[in-house]
Amino acid sequence: MGGDYTLKVCHEGTTLPVETVRVVGSETALKTIPALLNKHPGCHRIHVFAGHVDLFSVDCDGKTVVD
């Protein structure tokens, strides 16, 4: 069984995510990113965490970014 992942959708200039999704498994986490991008067009970032560890972020085009 995979670990727990948290995806946080953020808009530029905000301090709190507009949506937080928790999933189990890395494959599910990766498949959730496009759905969140479709649901939140123009979002600034989607931050992906494994537990409390910040793994990576993607921009509104789904490209990995370094914050």
N, C-alpha and C positions, 0 to 999 in steps of 0.2 A: 504494500500500500504506500502511496506517495505522501509527502509531507503537506502541511497546510501552507497555503499562499494567500496573501492579501494584495489586492489591486486597488489603488486609490487614484481616482480621476480628479485632476486639479485644473482649474482655470487660472490663467495668468492674473496676478494681483490679489489672489485670494489665499487665505491662510488655512482654510479647512477644505477637505475634498468635497466635491459635489456628489460623489458616490463612492462607496467602499464595498468591495465584493470579496468574499472569502470562498476559496475553492480548495479541493484536495487534489494534489497531483500536479506535477509540472506541465504535463501535456494539456490538462484542463486549463491551467493558468494561461498558457500560450494561446490556446483556442479562444479564450475569453477576451483577449486584447482586441481583436478585430470587432467583436460585438460591441465592446465599450466604445471604440472609436466611431462606430456607426451610430450609436445612441447619443454620443456627445461630440458632434462634429465641431472642429475648431478648438477642442480642449487643448490646454497647454502641455500637460504631461499625464501619463499614466505611470505611476510608480508601482513597482512590483517588489514585494517583500516575501521572504521565507521566514516565518516566525517574526522575529524583530530585526532581521538582517535585511537591509536595503540591497536588493540584487541588481536592479537596473531600472531605467526609465525609458519610455518611448515618447516621441513627440506626436503631434496631431496627424502626422503621415505614417505613424507606425515605425519610424526609424529610431534605433537605439541612440540615446544621448547620454552625455556625461554632464551631470549637474555640478 
